[in-house]
Amino acid sequence: MFKLSQEQVSELLIILKVRFEDHPERHENVSWSGISTKIETAEEKLLSLFRMEQTGGEPDVIRLPNGDLAFCDCSVESPSGRRSLCYDEPALEARKKNKPVGSAVALSEQMGITLLDEETYRHLQTLGAFDLKTSSWIHTPDTIRQKGGALFCDRRYDHTFVYHNGADSYYAARGFRGILVI
């Protein structure tokens, strides 16, 4: 298993702290010292945060609709290092021509994060304006997925939209956002 060096951990914590301090509207009444205490020795979480950062996610702390705190991809557009992916592995396997390099669900699992669901995606949009030019796959209910579809979201005209597409589709402007509960 890949392990972060102490230098990588230190650099990551500095980046996360600066972002945390630059965007207090995303986590009112939350202190960085409380957050850093929870993650500094959690190697798996640090590795997930490192991967989120390396793929362009710009993770920052948000309070989820259920009250939990989580790091969430807060890049203005869908993370650049996680685009051109179909929804999940069954969709990837079913695609016969022009297969993408992978799937959003598989990559999120490899990274140790969870795809946003519709409620969390809509909540994120109350904290800023995200996906103005891109879109992001979101967790799709089994009832939709069993019929070959998958859901994605974006923000246009100052509104958050939820759409459907074939789970095997992929586009250069569609990626996925993830969360890591802390």
Long-range contacts (C-beta under 8 A, 24 or more apart in sequence): 2-47, 3-43, 3-47, 4-43, 4-46, 4-47, 4-50, 8-50, 9-40, 9-46, 12-46, 12-49, 12-50, 12-53, 13-39, 13-40, 15-53, 16-49, 16-53, 16-59, 16-60, 16-71, 19-58, 19-59, 19-60, 19-74, 20-60, 20-61, 23-60, 23-74, 23-128, 25-127, 25-128, 26-60, 26-61, 26-62, 26-74, 26-127, 26-128, 27-60, 27-61, 27-62, 27-63, 27-69, 28-63, 30-61, 30-63, 30-69, 35-61, 35-69, 35-182, 38-182, 39-182, 44-112, 45-112, 45-180, 45-182, 47-112, 48-111, 48-112, 48-113, 48-180, 49-180, 51-111, 51-112, 51-113, 52-79, 52-111, 52-113, 52-178, 52-180, 54-81, 55-79, 55-80, 55-81, 55-82, 55-111, 56-80, 56-81, 56-82, 57-82, 57-177, 57-178, 59-180, 61-182, 62-123, 62-124, 62-127, 64-120, 64-123, 64-179, 64-181, 65-119, 65-120, 65-123, 68-181, 69-181, 69-182, 70-179, 70-180, 70-181, 70-182, 71-179, 71-180, 71-182, 72-116, 72-120, 72-124, 72-177, 72-178, 72-179, 72-180, 73-177, 73-178, 73-179, 74-124, 74-127, 74-128, 74-130, 75-130, 76-128, 76-129, 76-130, 76-132, 77-130, 77-131, 77-132, 77-133, 77-134, 78-131, 78-134, 78-135, 78-136, 78-173, 78-174, 78-175, 78-176, 78-177, 79-175, 79-176, 79-177, 80-175, 82-107, 82-175, 82-176, 83-134, 83-171, 83-172, 83-173, 83-174, 83-175, 84-170, 84-171, 84-172, 84-174, 84-175, 85-137, 85-170, 85-174, 85-175, 85-176, 86-167, 86-168, 86-169, 86-170, 87-137, 87-140, 87-145, 87-150, 87-167, 87-168, 88-145, 88-150, 88-167, 90-167, 91-150, 91-166, 91-167, 91-168, 92-168, 94-168, 95-168, 100-170, 104-137, 104-175, 104-176, 107-176, 108-176, 108-178, 111-178, 112-180, 113-178, 113-179, 113-180, 114-139, 114-178, 114-179, 114-180, 114-181, 115-139, 115-176, 115-177, 115-178, 116-176, 116-177, 116-178, 116-179, 118-151, 118-153, 118-162, 120-179, 121-153, 121-160, 121-162, 121-177, 122-153, 122-160, 124-177, 125-155, 125-160, 129-155, 130-155, 130-177, 131-155, 132-156, 133-173, 134-173, 134-174, 134-175, 135-163, 135-171, 135-173, 135-174, 136-174, 136-175, 136-176, 136-177, 137-174, 137-175, 137-176, 138-162, 138-176, 138-177, 140-167
